[in-house]
């Protein structure tokens, strides 16, 4: 008999923490299984980071592609008002910047915005 009861708060927190680790580590297939089993693509950790934010910040391009393909919102900011696009610019992840721009990420969202972050690092050309 399969247990189909909902997770308690502690179990849900552990599942979320595992999924966030998979996003950071670029374990795309494993993370996709979590999503296939009901984890929301825009789930956020206690700091407000989404799976997309963590994959972006760690340069996990394949994971970013998968999350965007499943409808991840590229504009959800974390608890420090940082956007995935500004994070990718800060970390020098040019290919991920291109993915997020192509997905329609808001160039003016967050503090600092992607535009401001690009200007700080002389990378405005990536937003054109």
N, C-alpha and C positions, 0 to 999 in steps of 0.2 A: 504494500500500500504506500503510495506517494504522499508526502506531507505537502499539502497545498495551502496551509495557513500562512497568513502574512507574516513578514519578519517583524520581530520586536525592534525597538529603537536601537538597542545595542547591536543586533545582527545587521540592521540596515546601515548603521554607521560603519561596520566592518566591511560590508559589501562595497559601500561608496569609497572607502579608503583603498580597497584593493583595486577598484576600477581607476581611481586617480593614479595609483602607482603604474597600472598598465598603460595609461595615457602618457605618463612621464617617460616610461621605458620604451615606448613605441611598439608595444605588443598588440598590434592592430587586430589580428585575428581573435585573440583572447578577449580583447575589449569588445569587439563586435558581438561575441557570444553574450556578454553581459547585456548589451543593448537588445539583442534578440530575445532575451528573457525578461525584458521589461524595464531595464534601467533607462530613465529618460536621457536623451542625448545631451540635454542642457543641464544635467544634474550639477549642483554646486557643492563644494566642500564648505566647511565652517568659515573659511576665509573668503568665500564667494567665488573661488576659482572654478571654472568649468573644465570639463575634460579637454575641450578645445584650447583653452588658455594654457593648460599644463603641457599639452602636446606641442603647441606653438612655441612656448618658452624653451622647451627642451629640444627643439629642432626635429621633431618627429613627423616629417613630411607625409609619409604614407598614412599615418594615423590622422593627421589633419585632413587629408583627402577623404578618408573614410567618414570622418565625423561631418565634414561639410556635405558629403554625398547623402548623408542620412538626415540632413536638415539642421545641423547645429547652427545656432545663432552666433554669427561672427562678432556681434556688437555687445554681448553681455560682458559687463565690466566686473572686476572683482571688488572686494571690500575696500581696496585702496584706490578705486576709480580708474584702474588700469584696463585697457582694452587688449585683446589678443594681438591686434595689429601693431599697437605701440610696443608691445613686448617683443614681437618678432623683429621690429626695427632696432630696438635696443640691443637685442642679442645678435644682430647681423645675419639673420636668417632670410636672405633675399628670396629664395624660392618660395618660402612660406608667405612672405610679404606679398608676392605675386599671386599666390593662391587666394589669400584673404581679400586683396583688392579685386580680383576677378569675381569673388563671391559677393561683392558689394559691401564690404566692410566700411563703416562710417569713418571717414578720415578725420573728423572733428570730434569724435567721441572720446571721453576720458580725460584724465589729468596725469601727465600731459597728453594732449591729443597726438594722433599719429603724425599729423602735419608738423606739430611742434617737435616731436621726437626726431622726425626725419631731418628737420632743420638743424637740430642740435648736433647731429652726426654727419651733416652734409650729404644726406641720402634722399633728398627731395625727388630726384629722378625716378626713384622706385614707385612713387605714387602717381606718376603721370599716366 
